[in-house]
Amino acid sequence: MKKRIFVVGLLLLFTASTSVFSLGIGAAFGLNGIGDENTGGNIMLSAKLDQLPMVLGLSYNLDDPFSFGLYGDWQMVRQPLVNFVNIYAGPGFFFSYTDVSDDALQLGLRIPVALYIFPVDFLELFLEVAPAFSFVPEIDLGFQSALGFRFWFN
């Protein structure tokens, strides 16, 4: 009986906590002309909870060579800029693996700065540029950039 009450309580707590958050799921496409550092690919999938200032993403390269990556950003600033245009910025990290490169693993820090808008309540569009400091396999400074969207679910 106590186990049942405990399980029902956990289910109620999980249901209540997930209904409090909005979830943003989206994609971004790397802009080759603006950035030269690799987040692991030229298409990125991201997820964000509205109550947490963290964005996590996976990336994949659609071209040769095969590569994938992981990135995470802590959005310390997320506020209106002018009218309907907003800005977010904060520190982040990136990790990527490329199949055919001597520098197969890449690890570094980044500072994404993005402009974003909500043309409708459930759709976020953004343009992001991030200075990137790579320290594995070698120390290097570059830029990453992406154009993307997120759908928000309540």
PyMOL CGO cylinders between C-alpha atoms (Angstrom):
from pymol import cmd
from pymol.cgo import CYLINDER

trace = [
    CYLINDER, 0.00, 0.00, 0.00, 2.82, 2.41, 0.88, 0.3, 1, 1, 1, 1, 1, 1,
    CYLINDER, 2.82, 2.41, 0.88, 4.55, 1.63, -2.42, 0.3, 1, 1, 1, 1, 1, 1,
    CYLINDER, 4.55, 1.63, -2.42, 1.37, 2.44, -4.34, 0.3, 1, 1, 1, 1, 1, 1,
    CYLINDER, 1.37, 2.44, -4.34, 0.95, 5.77, -2.57, 0.3, 1, 1, 1, 1, 1, 1,
    CYLINDER, 0.95, 5.77, -2.57, 4.62, 6.56, -3.22, 0.3, 1, 1, 1, 1, 1, 1,
    CYLINDER, 4.62, 6.56, -3.22, 4.34, 5.70, -6.94, 0.3, 1, 1, 1, 1, 1, 1,
    CYLINDER, 4.34, 5.70, -6.94, 1.11, 7.70, -7.32, 0.3, 1, 1, 1, 1, 1, 1,
    CYLINDER, 1.11, 7.70, -7.32, 2.76, 10.63, -5.53, 0.3, 1, 1, 1, 1, 1, 1,
    CYLINDER, 2.76, 10.63, -5.53, 5.77, 10.49, -7.85, 0.3, 1, 1, 1, 1, 1, 1,
    CYLINDER, 5.77, 10.49, -7.85, 3.51, 10.37, -10.90, 0.3, 1, 1, 1, 1, 1, 1,
    CYLINDER, 3.51, 10.37, -10.90, 1.52, 13.37, -9.66, 0.3, 1, 1, 1, 1, 1, 1,
    CYLINDER, 1.52, 13.37, -9.66, 4.73, 15.29, -8.92, 0.3, 1, 1, 1, 1, 1, 1,
    CYLINDER, 4.73, 15.29, -8.92, 6.13, 14.48, -12.38, 0.3, 1, 1, 1, 1, 1, 1,
    CYLINDER, 6.13, 14.48, -12.38, 2.88, 15.48, -14.10, 0.3, 1, 1, 1, 1, 1, 1,
    CYLINDER, 2.88, 15.48, -14.10, 2.63, 18.72, -12.15, 0.3, 1, 1, 1, 1, 1, 1,
    CYLINDER, 2.63, 18.72, -12.15, 6.26, 19.70, -12.76, 0.3, 1, 1, 1, 1, 1, 1,
    CYLINDER, 6.26, 19.70, -12.76, 6.19, 19.00, -16.50, 0.3, 1, 1, 1, 1, 1, 1,
    CYLINDER, 6.19, 19.00, -16.50, 2.96, 20.93, -16.97, 0.3, 1, 1, 1, 1, 1, 1,
    CYLINDER, 2.96, 20.93, -16.97, 4.57, 24.03, -15.42, 0.3, 1, 1, 1, 1, 1, 1,
    CYLINDER, 4.57, 24.03, -15.42, 7.26, 24.24, -18.11, 0.3, 1, 1, 1, 1, 1, 1,
    CYLINDER, 7.26, 24.24, -18.11, 7.00, 25.09, -21.77, 0.3, 1, 1, 1, 1, 1, 1,
    CYLINDER, 7.00, 25.09, -21.77, 9.29, 23.10, -24.01, 0.3, 1, 1, 1, 1, 1, 1,
    CYLINDER, 9.29, 23.10, -24.01, 11.01, 24.56, -27.07, 0.3, 1, 1, 1, 1, 1, 1,
    CYLINDER, 11.01, 24.56, -27.07, 12.24, 22.11, -29.71, 0.3, 1, 1, 1, 1, 1, 1,
    CYLINDER, 12.24, 22.11, -29.71, 13.82, 23.27, -32.93, 0.3, 1, 1, 1, 1, 1, 1,
    CYLINDER, 13.82, 23.27, -32.93, 16.51, 23.15, -35.57, 0.3, 1, 1, 1, 1, 1, 1,
    CYLINDER, 16.51, 23.15, -35.57, 19.26, 25.46, -36.71, 0.3, 1, 1, 1, 1, 1, 1,
    CYLINDER, 19.26, 25.46, -36.71, 21.38, 25.50, -39.82, 0.3, 1, 1, 1, 1, 1, 1,
    CYLINDER, 21.38, 25.50, -39.82, 25.05, 26.47, -39.77, 0.3, 1, 1, 1, 1, 1, 1,
    CYLINDER, 25.05, 26.47, -39.77, 25.96, 29.49, -41.88, 0.3, 1, 1, 1, 1, 1, 1,
    CYLINDER, 25.96, 29.49, -41.88, 29.20, 28.58, -43.66, 0.3, 1, 1, 1, 1, 1, 1,
    CYLINDER, 29.20, 28.58, -43.66, 30.15, 32.11, -44.68, 0.3, 1, 1, 1, 1, 1, 1,
    CYLINDER, 30.15, 32.11, -44.68, 29.98, 33.54, -41.15, 0.3, 1, 1, 1, 1, 1, 1,
    CYLINDER, 29.98, 33.54, -41.15, 31.65, 30.89, -39.01, 0.3, 1, 1, 1, 1, 1, 1,
    CYLINDER, 31.65, 30.89, -39.01, 34.64, 28.62, -39.34, 0.3, 1, 1, 1, 1, 1, 1,
    CYLINDER, 34.64, 28.62, -39.34, 34.61, 26.64, -36.09, 0.3, 1, 1, 1, 1, 1, 1,
    CYLINDER, 34.61, 26.64, -36.09, 32.74, 23.35, -36.10, 0.3, 1, 1, 1, 1, 1, 1,
    CYLINDER, 32.74, 23.35, -36.10, 29.96, 22.50, -33.66, 0.3, 1, 1, 1, 1, 1, 1,
    CYLINDER, 29.96, 22.50, -33.66, 29.93, 19.07, -35.28, 0.3, 1, 1, 1, 1, 1, 1,
    CYLINDER, 29.93, 19.07, -35.28, 27.70, 19.76, -38.23, 0.3, 1, 1, 1, 1, 1, 1,
    CYLINDER, 27.70, 19.76, -38.23, 25.64, 22.01, -40.36, 0.3, 1, 1, 1, 1, 1, 1,
    CYLINDER, 25.64, 22.01, -40.36, 22.24, 21.04, -38.95, 0.3, 1, 1, 1, 1, 1, 1,
    CYLINDER, 22.24, 21.04, -38.95, 21.57, 21.27, -35.22, 0.3, 1, 1, 1, 1, 1, 1,
    CYLINDER, 21.57, 21.27, -35.22, 18.64, 20.12, -33.12, 0.3, 1, 1, 1, 1, 1, 1,
    CYLINDER, 18.64, 20.12, -33.12, 18.01, 21.94, -29.86, 0.3, 1, 1, 1, 1, 1, 1,
    CYLINDER, 18.01, 21.94, -29.86, 15.77, 21.77, -26.80, 0.3, 1, 1, 1, 1, 1, 1,
    CYLINDER, 15.77, 21.77, -26.80, 15.03, 24.33, -24.11, 0.3, 1, 1, 1, 1, 1, 1,
    CYLINDER, 15.03, 24.33, -24.11, 12.73, 24.55, -21.10, 0.3, 1, 1, 1, 1, 1, 1,
    CYLINDER, 12.73, 24.55, -21.10, 11.40, 28.09, -20.66, 0.3, 1, 1, 1, 1, 1, 1,
    CYLINDER, 11.40, 28.09, -20.66, 12.04, 28.11, -16.89, 0.3, 1, 1, 1, 1, 1, 1,
    CYLINDER, 12.04, 28.11, -16.89, 15.72, 27.11, -17.26, 0.3, 1, 1, 1, 1, 1, 1,
    CYLINDER, 15.72, 27.11, -17.26, 18.27, 29.34, -18.99, 0.3, 1, 1, 1, 1, 1, 1,
    CYLINDER, 18.27, 29.34, -18.99, 20.03, 26.33, -20.59, 0.3, 1, 1, 1, 1, 1, 1,
    CYLINDER, 20.03, 26.33, -20.59, 19.85, 25.23, -24.24, 0.3, 1, 1, 1, 1, 1, 1,
    CYLINDER, 19.85, 25.23, -24.24, 21.16, 21.80, -25.23, 0.3, 1, 1, 1, 1, 1, 1,
    CYLINDER, 21.16, 21.80, -25.23, 21.69, 20.67, -28.77, 0.3, 1, 1, 1, 1, 1, 1,
    CYLINDER, 21.69, 20.67, -28.77, 22.98, 17.94, -31.07, 0.3, 1, 1, 1, 1, 1, 1,
    CYLINDER, 22.98, 17.94, -31.07, 24.53, 18.60, -34.45, 0.3, 1, 1, 1, 1, 1, 1,
    CYLINDER, 24.53, 18.60, -34.45, 25.16, 16.53, -37.55, 0.3, 1, 1, 1, 1, 1, 1,
    CYLINDER, 25.16, 16.53, -37.55, 27.00, 17.24, -40.78, 0.3, 1, 1, 1, 1, 1, 1,
    CYLINDER, 27.00, 17.24, -40.78, 24.98, 16.59, -43.94, 0.3, 1, 1, 1, 1, 1, 1,
    CYLINDER, 24.98, 16.59, -43.94, 28.07, 16.88, -46.14, 0.3, 1, 1, 1, 1, 1, 1,
    CYLINDER, 28.07, 16.88, -46.14, 31.28, 14.87, -46.22, 0.3, 1, 1, 1, 1, 1, 1,
    CYLINDER, 31.28, 14.87, -46.22, 33.08, 14.20, -43.92, 0.3, 1, 1, 1, 1, 1, 1,
    CYLINDER, 33.08, 14.20, -43.92, 30.81, 12.65, -41.31, 0.3, 1, 1, 1, 1, 1, 1,
    CYLINDER, 30.81, 12.65, -41.31, 30.73, 14.60, -38.07, 0.3, 1, 1, 1, 1, 1, 1,
    CYLINDER, 30.73, 14.60, -38.07, 28.47, 15.11, -35.08, 0.3, 1, 1, 1, 1, 1, 1,
    CYLINDER, 28.47, 15.11, -35.08, 28.55, 17.26, -32.00, 0.3, 1, 1, 1, 1, 1, 1,
    CYLINDER, 28.55, 17.26, -32.00, 26.98, 18.40, -28.78, 0.3, 1, 1, 1, 1, 1, 1,
    CYLINDER, 26.98, 18.40, -28.78, 26.60, 21.94, -27.49, 0.3, 1, 1, 1, 1, 1, 1,
    CYLINDER, 26.60, 21.94, -27.49, 25.11, 23.66, -24.49, 0.3, 1, 1, 1, 1, 1, 1,
    CYLINDER, 25.11, 23.66, -24.49, 24.55, 27.33, -23.76, 0.3, 1, 1, 1, 1, 1, 1,
    CYLINDER, 24.55, 27.33, -23.76, 23.68, 29.13, -20.54, 0.3, 1, 1, 1, 1, 1, 1,
    CYLINDER, 23.68, 29.13, -20.54, 21.54, 32.13, -21.53, 0.3, 1, 1, 1, 1, 1, 1,
    CYLINDER, 21.54, 32.13, -21.53, 22.50, 34.69, -18.89, 0.3, 1, 1, 1, 1, 1, 1,
    CYLINDER, 22.50, 34.69, -18.89, 20.85, 37.55, -20.78, 0.3, 1, 1, 1, 1, 1, 1,
    CYLINDER, 20.85, 37.55, -20.78, 17.45, 37.03, -22.44, 0.3, 1, 1, 1, 1, 1, 1,
    CYLINDER, 17.45, 37.03, -22.44, 15.54, 40.28, -22.85, 0.3, 1, 1, 1, 1, 1, 1,
    CYLINDER, 15.54, 40.28, -22.85, 13.79, 42.57, -25.35, 0.3, 1, 1, 1, 1, 1, 1,
    CYLINDER, 13.79, 42.57, -25.35, 16.08, 44.70, -27.52, 0.3, 1, 1, 1, 1, 1, 1,
    CYLINDER, 16.08, 44.70, -27.52, 13.74, 46.89, -29.58, 0.3, 1, 1, 1, 1, 1, 1,
    CYLINDER, 13.74, 46.89, -29.58, 10.04, 46.41, -30.37, 0.3, 1, 1, 1, 1, 1, 1,
    CYLINDER, 10.04, 46.41, -30.37, 9.54, 42.72, -31.13, 0.3, 1, 1, 1, 1, 1, 1,
    CYLINDER, 9.54, 42.72, -31.13, 13.28, 41.90, -31.51, 0.3, 1, 1, 1, 1, 1, 1,
    CYLINDER, 13.28, 41.90, -31.51, 14.90, 40.21, -28.52, 0.3, 1, 1, 1, 1, 1, 1,
    CYLINDER, 14.90, 40.21, -28.52, 18.46, 39.24, -27.63, 0.3, 1, 1, 1, 1, 1, 1,
    CYLINDER, 18.46, 39.24, -27.63, 20.06, 36.41, -25.72, 0.3, 1, 1, 1, 1, 1, 1,
    CYLINDER, 20.06, 36.41, -25.72, 23.72, 35.87, -24.78, 0.3, 1, 1, 1, 1, 1, 1,
    CYLINDER, 23.72, 35.87, -24.78, 25.79, 33.79, -22.40, 0.3, 1, 1, 1, 1, 1, 1,
    CYLINDER, 25.79, 33.79, -22.40, 28.59, 31.26, -22.09, 0.3, 1, 1, 1, 1, 1, 1,
    CYLINDER, 28.59, 31.26, -22.09, 28.48, 27.82, -23.61, 0.3, 1, 1, 1, 1, 1, 1,
    CYLINDER, 28.48, 27.82, -23.61, 30.52, 24.81, -24.68, 0.3, 1, 1, 1, 1, 1, 1,
    CYLINDER, 30.52, 24.81, -24.68, 30.86, 22.66, -27.78, 0.3, 1, 1, 1, 1, 1, 1,
    CYLINDER, 30.86, 22.66, -27.78, 32.18, 19.19, -28.54, 0.3, 1, 1, 1, 1, 1, 1,
    CYLINDER, 32.18, 19.19, -28.54, 32.52, 17.67, -31.99, 0.3, 1, 1, 1, 1, 1, 1,
    CYLINDER, 32.52, 17.67, -31.99, 33.82, 14.52, -33.61, 0.3, 1, 1, 1, 1, 1, 1,
    CYLINDER, 33.82, 14.52, -33.61, 34.87, 14.34, -37.27, 0.3, 1, 1, 1, 1, 1, 1,
    CYLINDER, 34.87, 14.34, -37.27, 35.46, 10.94, -38.89, 0.3, 1, 1, 1, 1, 1, 1,
    CYLINDER, 35.46, 10.94, -38.89, 38.39, 11.64, -41.24, 0.3, 1, 1, 1, 1, 1, 1,
    CYLINDER, 38.39, 11.64, -41.24, 40.30, 14.45, -39.57, 0.3, 1, 1, 1, 1, 1, 1,
    CYLINDER, 40.30, 14.45, -39.57, 43.58, 14.15, -37.69, 0.3, 1, 1, 1, 1, 1, 1,
    CYLINDER, 43.58, 14.15, -37.69, 41.94, 16.52, -35.20, 0.3, 1, 1, 1, 1, 1, 1,
    CYLINDER, 41.94, 16.52, -35.20, 38.97, 14.16, -34.83, 0.3, 1, 1, 1, 1, 1, 1,
    CYLINDER, 38.97, 14.16, -34.83, 37.85, 15.53, -31.45, 0.3, 1, 1, 1, 1, 1, 1,
    CYLINDER, 37.85, 15.53, -31.45, 37.27, 19.20, -30.84, 0.3, 1, 1, 1, 1, 1, 1,
    CYLINDER, 37.27, 19.20, -30.84, 36.29, 20.74, -27.50, 0.3, 1, 1, 1, 1, 1, 1,
    CYLINDER, 36.29, 20.74, -27.50, 35.86, 24.38, -26.63, 0.3, 1, 1, 1, 1, 1, 1,
    CYLINDER, 35.86, 24.38, -26.63, 33.95, 27.27, -25.11, 0.3, 1, 1, 1, 1, 1, 1,
    CYLINDER, 33.95, 27.27, -25.11, 31.70, 29.73, -26.93, 0.3, 1, 1, 1, 1, 1, 1,
    CYLINDER, 31.70, 29.73, -26.93, 29.71, 32.87, -26.23, 0.3, 1, 1, 1, 1, 1, 1,
    CYLINDER, 29.71, 32.87, -26.23, 26.59, 32.88, -28.38, 0.3, 1, 1, 1, 1, 1, 1,
    CYLINDER, 26.59, 32.88, -28.38, 24.83, 36.18, -29.03, 0.3, 1, 1, 1, 1, 1, 1,
    CYLINDER, 24.83, 36.18, -29.03, 21.53, 35.95, -30.87, 0.3, 1, 1, 1, 1, 1, 1,
    CYLINDER, 21.53, 35.95, -30.87, 18.66, 38.06, -32.09, 0.3, 1, 1, 1, 1, 1, 1,
    CYLINDER, 18.66, 38.06, -32.09, 15.30, 36.32, -31.92, 0.3, 1, 1, 1, 1, 1, 1,
    CYLINDER, 15.30, 36.32, -31.92, 11.66, 37.05, -32.62, 0.3, 1, 1, 1, 1, 1, 1,
    CYLINDER, 11.66, 37.05, -32.62, 8.31, 35.35, -32.04, 0.3, 1, 1, 1, 1, 1, 1,
    CYLINDER, 8.31, 35.35, -32.04, 6.25, 35.97, -35.21, 0.3, 1, 1, 1, 1, 1, 1,
    CYLINDER, 6.25, 35.97, -35.21, 3.51, 33.84, -33.59, 0.3, 1, 1, 1, 1, 1, 1,
    CYLINDER, 3.51, 33.84, -33.59, 3.26, 32.70, -29.95, 0.3, 1, 1, 1, 1, 1, 1,
    CYLINDER, 3.26, 32.70, -29.95, 4.56, 29.18, -30.55, 0.3, 1, 1, 1, 1, 1, 1,
    CYLINDER, 4.56, 29.18, -30.55, 7.38, 29.91, -33.05, 0.3, 1, 1, 1, 1, 1, 1,
    CYLINDER, 7.38, 29.91, -33.05, 10.79, 31.42, -32.24, 0.3, 1, 1, 1, 1, 1, 1,
    CYLINDER, 10.79, 31.42, -32.24, 13.14, 32.45, -35.09, 0.3, 1, 1, 1, 1, 1, 1,
    CYLINDER, 13.14, 32.45, -35.09, 16.77, 33.29, -34.31, 0.3, 1, 1, 1, 1, 1, 1,
    CYLINDER, 16.77, 33.29, -34.31, 20.09, 34.32, -35.83, 0.3, 1, 1, 1, 1, 1, 1,
    CYLINDER, 20.09, 34.32, -35.83, 23.10, 33.42, -33.69, 0.3, 1, 1, 1, 1, 1, 1,
    CYLINDER, 23.10, 33.42, -33.69, 26.80, 34.29, -33.86, 0.3, 1, 1, 1, 1, 1, 1,
    CYLINDER, 26.80, 34.29, -33.86, 29.24, 32.86, -31.33, 0.3, 1, 1, 1, 1, 1, 1,
    CYLINDER, 29.24, 32.86, -31.33, 32.92, 33.57, -30.83, 0.3, 1, 1, 1, 1, 1, 1,
    CYLINDER, 32.92, 33.57, -30.83, 34.42, 30.13, -30.15, 0.3, 1, 1, 1, 1, 1, 1,
    CYLINDER, 34.42, 30.13, -30.15, 37.57, 29.28, -28.23, 0.3, 1, 1, 1, 1, 1, 1,
    CYLINDER, 37.57, 29.28, -28.23, 38.75, 25.76, -29.01, 0.3, 1, 1, 1, 1, 1, 1,
    CYLINDER, 38.75, 25.76, -29.01, 41.31, 24.21, -26.65, 0.3, 1, 1, 1, 1, 1, 1,
    CYLINDER, 41.31, 24.21, -26.65, 41.30, 20.56, -27.83, 0.3, 1, 1, 1, 1, 1, 1,
    CYLINDER, 41.30, 20.56, -27.83, 43.16, 19.45, -29.96, 0.3, 1, 1, 1, 1, 1, 1,
    CYLINDER, 43.16, 19.45, -29.96, 44.83, 22.87, -30.16, 0.3, 1, 1, 1, 1, 1, 1,
    CYLINDER, 44.83, 22.87, -30.16, 44.15, 26.39, -28.98, 0.3, 1, 1, 1, 1, 1, 1,
    CYLINDER, 44.15, 26.39, -28.98, 42.24, 28.31, -31.62, 0.3, 1, 1, 1, 1, 1, 1,
    CYLINDER, 42.24, 28.31, -31.62, 39.81, 31.22, -31.87, 0.3, 1, 1, 1, 1, 1, 1,
    CYLINDER, 39.81, 31.22, -31.87, 37.00, 31.24, -34.43, 0.3, 1, 1, 1, 1, 1, 1,
    CYLINDER, 37.00, 31.24, -34.43, 33.31, 31.95, -34.98, 0.3, 1, 1, 1, 1, 1, 1,
    CYLINDER, 33.31, 31.95, -34.98, 30.20, 29.78, -35.16, 0.3, 1, 1, 1, 1, 1, 1,
    CYLINDER, 30.20, 29.78, -35.16, 26.90, 30.94, -36.60, 0.3, 1, 1, 1, 1, 1, 1,
    CYLINDER, 26.90, 30.94, -36.60, 23.42, 29.57, -37.20, 0.3, 1, 1, 1, 1, 1, 1,
    CYLINDER, 23.42, 29.57, -37.20, 19.96, 30.50, -38.40, 0.3, 1, 1, 1, 1, 1, 1,
    CYLINDER, 19.96, 30.50, -38.40, 17.18, 28.54, -36.74, 0.3, 1, 1, 1, 1, 1, 1,
    CYLINDER, 17.18, 28.54, -36.74, 13.74, 28.11, -35.24, 0.3, 1, 1, 1, 1, 1, 1,
    CYLINDER, 13.74, 28.11, -35.24, 12.07, 26.57, -32.18, 0.3, 1, 1, 1, 1, 1, 1,
    CYLINDER, 12.07, 26.57, -32.18, 8.50, 25.43, -31.73, 0.3, 1, 1, 1, 1, 1, 1,
    CYLINDER, 8.50, 25.43, -31.73, 7.19, 25.98, -28.21, 0.3, 1, 1, 1, 1, 1, 1,
    CYLINDER, 7.19, 25.98, -28.21, 4.80, 23.52, -26.55, 0.3, 1, 1, 1, 1, 1, 1,
    CYLINDER, 4.80, 23.52, -26.55, 2.88, 24.27, -23.32, 0.3, 1, 1, 1, 1, 1, 1,
]
cmd.load_cgo(trace, "trace")
